Amino acid sequence: MSAPHVLAKDFEAPGLWLFQWKPLFHIGPVAVAKPMVLSLLVMVIVVAFFWAAFAKPKIVPRGVQNLGEVAYIFVRDEMGRPFLGKDAEKWMRLLVPLFFFVWIGNLMSVIPFAQFPVNSRIAFPMVLAVLVYVTFWVVGVKNQGFFGLLKNATMPPDLPVALYFIVIPIEFVSTFFIRPFTHAVRLFANMFAGHILIALFATVGFHFLWEKVTPLGFGVGVLGVVLTIAMTAFELFIQAVQAYVFTLLAAFYISAGLHADH
């Protein structure tokens, strides 16, 4: 990592250096750092879990298959069906791994030795958002035609003609440019901010309880530890919510490609 910034003497302030990792090794010209290794680990976990659950499915599910079916039904009923309806089953091969990749990638921030949320690096949510965006375009052109997709996405019905001069540019920019950007940044920003806050409180606790032990600093250190625990618990909730929202929006965008928004 690069050298940390210093707020006070011997106090290492969490900052952007938390997200800058030196390569662990190289594969040819490709430098492999910790975030990349964690993303591959998350992928292996997701694939291994669902392979173990459904490689040899039984009529009466047991063990891992039970968990796999609960996971599948949760994504289908809570994220797929609200927007995709009867088409939800067709898209589970995308939505299920998408949800669990995002969620487990977020959980890496609280896993010992990993301690880094994969999606706090903008590249990972951006690739997922682009995947959903390309899917939206492919599905939209296939089902509505190129010009039909443009029309349905940018021209709400039953508006006065004069308003279309205002609405069409807004809808066009929102649908085809802002959507993929906000889809990625919402996830990235929450994981980035959460990691910074937890690191800040943990650093305060460690600094005042271990490195600079004083009667006055002891209370500050205890407060830092308490806030670290509280923020970690809150972050666990936010990690699940962000995975849910990301997948829910993916279902919404795919639905917009399958059928006219308006």
Salt bridges, closest charged atoms under 4 A:
ASP10 OD2 - LYS212 NZ 3.41
ASP77 OD1 - ARG76 NE 2.88
ASP77 OD1 - ARG81 NH1 3.32
ASP87 OD1 - LYS86 NZ 3.86
ASP87 OD1 - LYS90 NZ 3.70
ASP87 OD2 - HIS259 NE2 3.45
GLU89 OE2 - ARG76 NH1 3.08
GLU89 OE2 - ARG81 NH2 3.84
GLU211 OE1 - HIS207 ND1 3.31
ASP261 OD2 - ARG179 NH2 3.12
